[in-house]
Amino acid sequence: MSQTTLHEVAIGYLLAHQAEHLTHDRHHLIGRCAQHLQEHGATTERAHIVALQALGEVDTRATKAHVELTHCTSFAVFVVDPVTRARIAFTAADLIRLAREHAARHEAMATTH
């Protein structure tokens, strides 16, 4: 299956099933989407990548936020604020720190529920 078709399948799956998952359950939604993509012939690794790419698109549709790829490098990612149109730069180290903080918050939420 082509990359475009896999992406469309993932978008469709996420739109159909996202209401079944609360914010703290996003990891499970990604896993289910990836499993669905594997059923369509994707490898495990490819399925997870496409599921995450699709989640990024679905998650930001309402805000119109986007990554400005023309300025990104392996070490810095530029996100455009949809309100101010300002570029916000995140280093790879910033993203790792934010991901760890995010995971820690969601682990704490999961243990209190």
N, CA, C and O atoms as a GROMACS GRO file, in nm:
protein
  452
    1MET      N    1   0.085  -0.117   0.000
    1MET     CA    2   0.000   0.000   0.000
    1MET      C    3   0.089   0.123   0.000
    1MET      O    4   0.192   0.125   0.068
    2SER      N    5   0.052   0.225  -0.076
    2SER     CA    6   0.135   0.345  -0.087
    2SER      C    7   0.129   0.428   0.041
    2SER      O    8   0.038   0.413   0.123
    3GLN      N    9   0.228   0.515   0.057
    3GLN     CA   10   0.236   0.602   0.174
    3GLN      C   11   0.111   0.689   0.184
    3GLN      O   12   0.055   0.705   0.293
    4THR      N   13   0.067   0.746   0.073
    4THR     CA   14  -0.051   0.832   0.073
    4THR      C   15  -0.174   0.755   0.118
    4THR      O   16  -0.252   0.804   0.199
    5THR      N   17  -0.192   0.635   0.066
    5THR     CA   18  -0.307   0.554   0.102
    5THR      C   19  -0.302   0.517   0.250
    5THR      O   20  -0.404   0.523   0.318
    6LEU      N   21  -0.186   0.478   0.300
    6LEU     CA   22  -0.173   0.446   0.442
    6LEU      C   23  -0.208   0.566   0.528
    6LEU      O   24  -0.277   0.554   0.629
    7HIS      N   25  -0.161   0.683   0.487
    7HIS     CA   26  -0.189   0.805   0.560
    7HIS      C   27  -0.340   0.831   0.562
    7HIS      O   28  -0.396   0.866   0.666
    8GLU      N   29  -0.406   0.813   0.448
    8GLU     CA   30  -0.551   0.834   0.440
    8GLU      C   31  -0.625   0.733   0.528
    8GLU      O   32  -0.723   0.768   0.593
    9VAL      N   33  -0.579   0.609   0.530
    9VAL     CA   34  -0.640   0.506   0.615
    9VAL      C   35  -0.623   0.546   0.762
    9VAL      O   36  -0.716   0.534   0.841
   10ALA      N   37  -0.505   0.593   0.796
   10ALA     CA   38  -0.479   0.633   0.935
   10ALA      C   39  -0.565   0.752   0.975
   10ALA      O   40  -0.622   0.753   1.084
   11ILE      N   41  -0.576   0.852   0.889
   11ILE     CA   42  -0.660   0.969   0.918
   11ILE      C   43  -0.804   0.923   0.939
   11ILE      O   44  -0.869   0.964   1.036
   12GLY      N   45  -0.854   0.839   0.850
   12GLY     CA   46  -0.990   0.789   0.862
   12GLY      C   47  -1.012   0.714   0.992
   12GLY      O   48  -1.114   0.731   1.058
   13TYR      N   49  -0.915   0.631   1.028
   13TYR     CA   50  -0.925   0.554   1.152
   13TYR      C   51  -0.930   0.647   1.273
   13TYR      O   52  -1.014   0.632   1.361
   14LEU      N   53  -0.838   0.744   1.276
   14LEU     CA   54  -0.831   0.835   1.390
   14LEU      C   55  -0.958   0.919   1.403
   14LEU      O   56  -1.010   0.938   1.513
   15LEU      N   57  -1.009   0.968   1.290
   15LEU     CA   58  -1.132   1.048   1.295
   15LEU      C   59  -1.250   0.964   1.343
   15LEU      O   60  -1.336   1.013   1.415
   16ALA      N   61  -1.252   0.839   1.304
   16ALA     CA   62  -1.363   0.751   1.342
   16ALA      C   63  -1.354   0.708   1.488
   16ALA      O   64  -1.457   0.680   1.551
   17HIS      N   65  -1.233   0.702   1.543
   17HIS     CA   66  -1.216   0.643   1.676
   17HIS      C   67  -1.164   0.738   1.784
   17HIS      O   68  -1.156   0.699   1.900
   18GLN      N   69  -1.129   0.861   1.749
   18GLN     CA   70  -1.069   0.949   1.849
   18GLN      C   71  -1.162   0.980   1.965
   18GLN      O   72  -1.116   1.002   2.077
   19ALA      N   73  -1.291   0.983   1.942
   19ALA     CA   74  -1.385   1.013   2.051
   19ALA      C   75  -1.390   0.900   2.154
   19ALA      O   76  -1.439   0.920   2.266
   20GLU      N   77  -1.341   0.783   2.118
   20GLU     CA   78  -1.340   0.670   2.212
   20GLU      C   79  -1.229   0.682   2.316
   20GLU      O   80  -1.228   0.608   2.414
   21HIS      N   81  -1.137   0.776   2.294
   21HIS     CA   82  -1.019   0.787   2.379
   21HIS      C   83  -1.009   0.926   2.438
   21HIS      O   84  -1.021   1.026   2.368
   22LEU      N   85  -0.985   0.930   2.567
   22LEU     CA   86  -0.960   1.057   2.632
   22LEU      C   87  -0.815   1.098   2.605
   22LEU      O   88  -0.734   1.016   2.560
   23THR      N   89  -0.782   1.223   2.633
   23THR     CA   90  -0.648   1.274   2.606
   23THR      C   91  -0.539   1.185   2.666
   23THR      O   92  -0.438   1.159   2.600
   24HIS      N   93  -0.558   1.139   2.788
   24HIS     CA   94  -0.454   1.058   2.852
   24HIS      C   95  -0.443   0.919   2.790
   24HIS      O   96  -0.351   0.844   2.822
   25ASP      N   97  -0.536   0.884   2.702
   25ASP     CA   98  -0.537   0.752   2.640
   25ASP      C   99  -0.488   0.757   2.494
   25ASP      O  100  -0.510   0.664   2.417
   26ARG      N  101  -0.421   0.865   2.458
   26ARG     CA  102  -0.374   0.885   2.322
   26ARG      C  103  -0.278   0.775   2.277
   26ARG      O  104  -0.280   0.734   2.161
   27HIS      N  105  -0.197   0.728   2.368
   27HIS     CA  106  -0.101   0.621   2.337
   27HIS      C  107  -0.176   0.496   2.288
   27HIS      O  108  -0.133   0.430   2.194
   28HIS      N  109  -0.286   0.465   2.354
   28HIS     CA  110  -0.367   0.349   2.315
   28HIS      C  111  -0.429   0.369   2.177
   28HIS      O  112  -0.433   0.277   2.096
   29LEU      N  113  -0.478   0.491   2.150
   29LEU     CA  114  -0.535   0.522   2.018
   29LEU      C  115  -0.430   0.504   1.908
   29LEU      O  116  -0.460   0.448   1.803
   30ILE      N  117  -0.309   0.551   1.931
   30ILE     CA  118  -0.201   0.536   1.834
   30ILE      C  119  -0.172   0.388   1.811
   30ILE      O  120  -0.154   0.345   1.697
   31GLY      N  121  -0.166   0.312   1.919
   31GLY     CA  122  -0.142   0.168   1.907
   31GLY      C  123  -0.249   0.097   1.827
   31GLY      O  124  -0.220   0.013   1.743
   32ARG      N  125  -0.375   0.132   1.854
   32ARG     CA  126  -0.486   0.070   1.779
   32ARG      C  127  -0.481   0.109   1.632
   32ARG      O  128  -0.507   0.026   1.545
   33CYS      N  129  -0.448   0.236   1.605
   33CYS     CA  130  -0.437   0.281   1.466
   33CYS      C  131  -0.324   0.208   1.396
   33CYS      O  132  -0.340   0.163   1.282
   34ALA      N  133  -0.211   0.194   1.462
   34ALA     CA  134  -0.096   0.124   1.403
   34ALA      C  135  -0.132  -0.022   1.375
   34ALA      O  136  -0.095  -0.076   1.270
   35GLN      N  137  -0.204  -0.085   1.466
   35GLN     CA  138  -0.247  -0.223   1.444
   35GLN      C  139  -0.339  -0.231   1.322
   35GLN      O  140  -0.329  -0.325   1.242
   36HIS      N  141  -0.427  -0.135   1.308
   36HIS     CA  142  -0.517  -0.129   1.192
   36HIS      C  143  -0.436  -0.116   1.062
   36HIS      O  144  -0.468  -0.180   0.962
   37LEU      N  145  -0.332  -0.034   1.065
   37LEU     CA  146  -0.247  -0.016   0.946
   37LEU      C  147  -0.170  -0.143   0.914
   37LEU      O  148  -0.149  -0.174   0.797
   38GLN      N  149  -0.129  -0.217   1.016
   38GLN     CA  150  -0.062  -0.345   0.994
   38GLN      C  151  -0.155  -0.444   0.926
   38GLN      O  152  -0.113  -0.525   0.843
   39GLU      N  153  -0.282  -0.437   0.961
   39GLU     CA  154  -0.381  -0.523   0.895
   39GLU      C  155  -0.398  -0.488   0.747
   39GLU      O  156  -0.448  -0.567   0.668
   40HIS      N  157  -0.354  -0.366   0.712
   40HIS     CA  158  -0.356  -0.322   0.572
   40HIS      C  159  -0.219  -0.342   0.505
   40HIS      O  160  -0.196  -0.292   0.395
   41GLY      N  161  -0.130  -0.414   0.570
   41GLY     CA  162  -0.004  -0.452   0.509
   41GLY      C  163   0.118  -0.372   0.550
   41GLY      O  164   0.227  -0.399   0.500
   42ALA      N  165   0.104  -0.275   0.639
   42ALA     CA  166   0.220  -0.196   0.681
   42ALA      C  167   0.304  -0.276   0.781
   42ALA      O  168   0.251  -0.357   0.857
   43THR      N  169   0.434  -0.252   0.781
   43THR     CA  170   0.521  -0.312   0.883
   43THR      C  171   0.491  -0.244   1.017
   43THR      O  172   0.429  -0.138   1.020
   44THR      N  173   0.534  -0.303   1.125
   44THR     CA  174   0.512  -0.247   1.257
   44THR      C  175   0.570  -0.106   1.267
   44THR      O  176   0.502  -0.014   1.312
   45GLU      N  177   0.694  -0.091   1.226
   45GLU     CA  178   0.759   0.041   1.234
   45GLU      C  179   0.688   0.144   1.148
   45GLU      O  180   0.660   0.254   1.193
   46ARG      N  181   0.658   0.108   1.024
   46ARG     CA  182   0.591   0.200   0.932
   46ARG      C  183   0.453   0.238   0.985
   46ARG      O  184   0.413   0.354   0.977
   47ALA      N  185   0.381   0.141   1.040
   47ALA     CA  186   0.247   0.167   1.092
   47ALA      C  187   0.251   0.268   1.206
   47ALA      O  188   0.165   0.357   1.212
   48HIS      N  189   0.348   0.257   1.296
   48HIS     CA  190   0.358   0.352   1.407
   48HIS      C  191   0.394   0.491   1.358
   48HIS      O  192   0.341   0.590   1.408
   49ILE      N  193   0.484   0.500   1.263
   49ILE     CA  194   0.522   0.630   1.209
   49ILE      C  195   0.403   0.698   1.142
   49ILE      O  196   0.376   0.815   1.166
   50VAL      N  197   0.333   0.624   1.057
   50VAL     CA  198   0.217   0.681   0.986
   50VAL      C  199   0.107   0.718   1.085
   50VAL      O  200   0.042   0.821   1.068
   51ALA      N  201   0.086   0.636   1.186
   51ALA     CA  202  -0.016   0.668   1.288
   51ALA      C  203   0.017   0.798   1.359
   51ALA      O  204  -0.071   0.881   1.382
   52LEU      N  205   0.144   0.817   1.394
   52LEU     CA  206   0.185   0.940   1.462
   52LEU      C  207   0.174   1.060   1.369
   52LEU      O  208   0.132   1.168   1.412
   53GLN      N  209   0.212   1.044   1.242
   53GLN     CA  210   0.199   1.153   1.146
   53GLN      C  211   0.052   1.193   1.130
   53GLN      O  212   0.019   1.311   1.127
   54ALA      N  213  -0.034   1.094   1.121
   54ALA     CA  214  -0.177   1.121   1.106
   54ALA      C  215  -0.232   1.190   1.231
   54ALA      O  216  -0.313   1.282   1.220
   55LEU      N  217  -0.189   1.144   1.348
   55LEU     CA  218  -0.234   1.207   1.472
   55LEU      C  219  -0.193   1.354   1.475
   55LEU      O  220  -0.271   1.440   1.516
   56GLY      N  221  -0.072   1.382   1.431
   56GLY     CA  222  -0.026   1.521   1.425
   56GLY      C  223  -0.118   1.605   1.338
   56GLY      O  224  -0.151   1.718   1.375
   57GLU      N  225  -0.157   1.552   1.225
   57GLU     CA  226  -0.246   1.626   1.135
   57GLU      C  227  -0.384   1.645   1.197
   57GLU      O  228  -0.438   1.755   1.196
   58VAL      N  229  -0.441   1.538   1.249
   58VAL     CA  230  -0.576   1.545   1.307
   58VAL      C  231  -0.575   1.639   1.429
   58VAL      O  232  -0.667   1.718   1.447
   59ASP      N  233  -0.472   1.628   1.510
   59ASP     CA  234  -0.463   1.705   1.634
   59ASP      C  235  -0.452   1.855   1.609
   59ASP      O  236  -0.499   1.934   1.691
   60THR      N  237  -0.392   1.896   1.498
   60THR     CA  238  -0.370   2.039   1.475
   60THR      C  239  -0.465   2.099   1.372
   60THR      O  240  -0.457   2.219   1.344
   61ARG      N  241  -0.554   2.021   1.316
   61ARG     CA  242  -0.647   2.075   1.217
   61ARG      C  243  -0.725   2.195   1.268
   61ARG      O  244  -0.743   2.293   1.196
   62ALA      N  245  -0.772   2.189   1.390
   62ALA     CA  246  -0.854   2.297   1.445
   62ALA      C  247  -0.774   2.424   1.470
   62ALA      O  248  -0.830   2.534   1.465
   63THR      N  249  -0.645   2.412   1.497
   63THR     CA  250  -0.565   2.530   1.531
   63THR      C  251  -0.492   2.590   1.412
   63THR      O  252  -0.455   2.707   1.415
   64LYS      N  253  -0.472   2.512   1.309
   64LYS     CA  254  -0.395   2.553   1.191
   64LYS      C  255  -0.248   2.575   1.223
   64LYS      O  256  -0.176   2.637   1.145
   65ALA      N  257  -0.203   2.525   1.338
   65ALA     CA  258  -0.060   2.530   1.370
   65ALA      C  259   0.012   2.434   1.277
   65ALA      O  260  -0.044   2.333   1.235
   66HIS      N  261   0.136   2.466   1.245
   66HIS     CA  262   0.213   2.376   1.159
   66HIS      C  263   0.363   2.394   1.180
   66HIS      O  264   0.410   2.496   1.228
   67VAL      N  265   0.435   2.291   1.141
   67VAL     CA  266   0.581   2.295   1.144
   67VAL      C  267   0.626   2.353   1.011
   67VAL      O  268   0.579   2.311   0.905
   68GLU      N  269   0.716   2.449   1.017
   68GLU     CA  270   0.769   2.511   0.896
   68GLU      C  271   0.893   2.434   0.852
   68GLU      O  272   1.004   2.462   0.898
   69LEU      N  273   0.874   2.339   0.764
   69LEU     CA  274   0.980   2.246   0.725
   69LEU      C  275   1.099   2.312   0.657
   69LEU      O  276   1.210   2.261   0.666
   70THR      N  277   1.078   2.423   0.591
   70THR     CA  278   1.188   2.486   0.517
   70THR      C  279   1.300   2.534   0.608
   70THR      O  280   1.413   2.552   0.562
   71HIS      N  281   1.271   2.557   0.736
   71HIS     CA  282   1.373   2.605   0.828
   71HIS      C  283   1.423   2.499   0.926
   71HIS      O  284   1.520   2.522   0.998
   72CYS      N  285   1.358   2.384   0.929
   72CYS     CA  286   1.395   2.280   1.024
   72CYS      C  287   1.526   2.212   0.988
   72CYS      O  288   1.563   2.200   0.871
   73THR      N  289   1.595   2.168   1.090
   73THR     CA  290   1.715   2.086   1.074
   73THR      C  291   1.697   1.964   1.164
   73THR      O  292   1.592   1.947   1.226
   74SER      N  293   1.796   1.880   1.170
   74SER     CA  294   1.791   1.766   1.260
   74SER      C  295   1.796   1.808   1.406
   74SER      O  296   1.768   1.728   1.495
   75PHE      N  297   1.830   1.933   1.432
   75PHE     CA  298   1.850   1.980   1.568
   75PHE      C  299   1.752   2.088   1.611
   75PHE      O  300   1.745   2.120   1.730
   76ALA      N  301   1.675   2.145   1.517
   76ALA     CA  302   1.580   2.252   1.550
   76ALA      C  303   1.454   2.239   1.464
   76ALA      O  304   1.461   2.216   1.344
   77VAL      N  305   1.340   2.253   1.531
   77VAL     CA  306   1.211   2.246   1.463
   77VAL      C  307   1.142   2.381   1.482
   77VAL      O  308   1.138   2.434   1.594
   78PHE      N  309   1.089   2.436   1.374
   78PHE     CA  310   1.020   2.564   1.379
   78PHE      C  311   0.870   2.541   1.364
   78PHE      O  312   0.824   2.481   1.267
   79VAL      N  313   0.795   2.591   1.463
   79VAL     CA  314   0.649   2.582   1.461
   79VAL      C  315   0.596   2.723   1.442
   79VAL      O  316   0.644   2.818   1.504
   80VAL      N  317   0.494   2.736   1.356
   80VAL     CA  318   0.434   2.867   1.332
   80VAL      C  319   0.310   2.880   1.419
   80VAL      O  320   0.217   2.799   1.411
   81ASP      N  321   0.309   2.985   1.503
   81ASP     CA  322   0.193   3.014   1.587
   81ASP      C  323   0.080   3.062   1.495
   81ASP      O  324   0.098   3.160   1.424
   82PRO      N  325  -0.035   2.994   1.496
   82PRO     CA  326  -0.142   3.030   1.403
   82PRO      C  327  -0.207   3.166   1.431
   82PRO      O  328  -0.269   3.223   1.342
   83VAL      N  329  -0.193   3.217   1.553
   83VAL     CA  330  -0.253   3.346   1.587
   83VAL      C  331  -0.160   3.461   1.550
   83VAL      O  332  -0.201   3.555   1.482
   84THR      N  333  -0.035   3.453   1.596
   84THR     CA  334   0.058   3.564   1.576
   84THR      C  335   0.143   3.548   1.450
   84THR      O  336   0.207   3.643   1.406
   85ARG      N  337   0.143   3.427   1.393
   85ARG     CA  338   0.226   3.391   1.278
   85ARG      C  339   0.376   3.394   1.311
   85ARG      O  340   0.459   3.388   1.221
   86ALA      N  341   0.409   3.402   1.438
   86ALA     CA  342   0.549   3.401   1.482
   86ALA      C  343   0.605   3.260   1.473
   86ALA      O  344   0.534   3.162   1.496
   87ARG      N  345   0.734   3.250   1.440
   87ARG     CA  346   0.803   3.121   1.441
   87ARG      C  347   0.855   3.094   1.582
   87ARG      O  348   0.917   3.180   1.645
   88ILE      N  349   0.829   2.975   1.629
   88ILE     CA  350   0.879   2.933   1.759
   88ILE      C  351   0.975   2.818   1.733
   88ILE      O  352   0.938   2.719   1.670
   89ALA      N  353   1.097   2.829   1.782
   89ALA     CA  354   1.198   2.726   1.758
   89ALA      C  355   1.212   2.636   1.880
   89ALA      O  356   1.218   2.683   1.993
   90PHE      N  357   1.219   2.506   1.854
   90PHE     CA  358   1.244   2.407   1.957
   90PHE      C  359   1.368   2.328   1.916
   90PHE      O  360   1.376   2.278   1.804
   91THR      N  361   1.463   2.318   2.007
   91THR     CA  362   1.579   2.234   1.978
   91THR      C  363   1.540   2.089   2.006
   91THR      O  364   1.438   2.062   2.069
   92ALA      N  365   1.620   1.997   1.959
   92ALA     CA  366   1.595   1.855   1.987
   92ALA      C  367   1.594   1.831   2.138
   92ALA      O  368   1.514   1.753   2.189
   93ALA      N  369   1.683   1.900   2.209
   93ALA     CA  370   1.687   1.886   2.356
   93ALA      C  371   1.557   1.939   2.419
   93ALA      O  372   1.506   1.879   2.513
   94ASP      N  373   1.504   2.052   2.367
   94ASP     CA  374   1.376   2.105   2.415
   94ASP      C  375   1.265   2.001   2.397
   94ASP      O  376   1.185   1.980   2.487
   95LEU      N  377   1.262   1.938   2.282
   95LEU     CA  378   1.156   1.842   2.250
   95LEU      C  379   1.163   1.718   2.339
   95LEU      O  380   1.060   1.667   2.383
   96ILE      N  381   1.284   1.671   2.366
   96ILE     CA  382   1.300   1.556   2.456
   96ILE      C  383   1.252   1.594   2.596
   96ILE      O  384   1.180   1.516   2.660
   97ARG      N  385   1.291   1.712   2.643
   97ARG     CA  386   1.249   1.757   2.776
   97ARG      C  387   1.096   1.768   2.782
   97ARG      O  388   1.035   1.722   2.878
   98LEU      N  389   1.035   1.829   2.681
   98LEU     CA  390   0.889   1.843   2.678
   98LEU      C  391   0.820   1.708   2.672
   98LEU      O  392   0.717   1.687   2.738
   99ALA      N  393   0.874   1.615   2.595
   99ALA     CA  394   0.815   1.481   2.584
   99ALA      C  395   0.821   1.409   2.718
   99ALA      O  396   0.725   1.342   2.757
  100ARG      N  397   0.933   1.422   2.788
  100ARG     CA  398   0.946   1.357   2.920
  100ARG      C  399   0.851   1.418   3.021
  100ARG      O  400   0.790   1.346   3.101
  101GLU      N  401   0.838   1.552   3.018
  101GLU     CA  402   0.745   1.620   3.109
  101GLU      C  403   0.601   1.578   3.078
  101GLU      O  404   0.522   1.552   3.170
  102HIS      N  405   0.568   1.570   2.952
  102HIS     CA  406   0.434   1.529   2.908
  102HIS      C  407   0.405   1.386   2.955
  102HIS      O  408   0.298   1.359   3.008
  103ALA      N  409   0.500   1.297   2.934
  103ALA     CA  410   0.481   1.157   2.976
  103ALA      C  411   0.465   1.147   3.127
  103ALA      O  412   0.382   1.071   3.176
  104ALA      N  413   0.543   1.224   3.201
  104ALA     CA  414   0.535   1.220   3.347
  104ALA      C  415   0.399   1.271   3.395
  104ALA      O  416   0.342   1.214   3.488
  105ARG      N  417   0.348   1.378   3.333
  105ARG     CA  418   0.216   1.430   3.370
  105ARG      C  419   0.107   1.327   3.343
  105ARG      O  420   0.017   1.308   3.425
  106HIS      N  421   0.115   1.260   3.228
  106HIS     CA  422   0.012   1.164   3.193
  106HIS      C  423   0.022   1.036   3.276
  106HIS      O  424  -0.079   0.972   3.303
  107GLU      N  425   0.142   0.999   3.315
  107GLU     CA  426   0.157   0.884   3.406
  107GLU      C  427   0.095   0.918   3.541
  107GLU      O  428   0.027   0.835   3.601
  108ALA      N  429   0.118   1.040   3.588
  108ALA     CA  430   0.060   1.082   3.716
  108ALA      C  431  -0.093   1.086   3.707
  108ALA      O  432  -0.161   1.047   3.802
  109MET      N  433  -0.148   1.132   3.594
  109MET     CA  434  -0.293   1.135   3.576
  109MET      C  435  -0.349   0.994   3.573
  109MET      O  436  -0.455   0.967   3.630
  110ALA      N  437  -0.279   0.904   3.508
  110ALA     CA  438  -0.327   0.765   3.496
  110ALA      C  439  -0.329   0.696   3.631
  110ALA      O  440  -0.416   0.612   3.657
  111THR      N  441  -0.234   0.729   3.718
  111THR     CA  442  -0.228   0.661   3.848
  111THR      C  443  -0.330   0.719   3.945
  111THR      O  444  -0.365   0.654   4.044
  112THR      N  445  -0.378   0.841   3.919
  112THR     CA  446  -0.477   0.901   4.010
  112THR      C  447  -0.619   0.866   3.968
  112THR      O  448  -0.713   0.892   4.043
  113HIS      N  449  -0.637   0.808   3.848
  113HIS     CA  450  -0.773   0.775   3.801
  113HIS      C  451  -0.805   0.633   3.829
  113HIS      O  452  -0.915   0.587   3.796
   0.00000   0.00000   0.00000
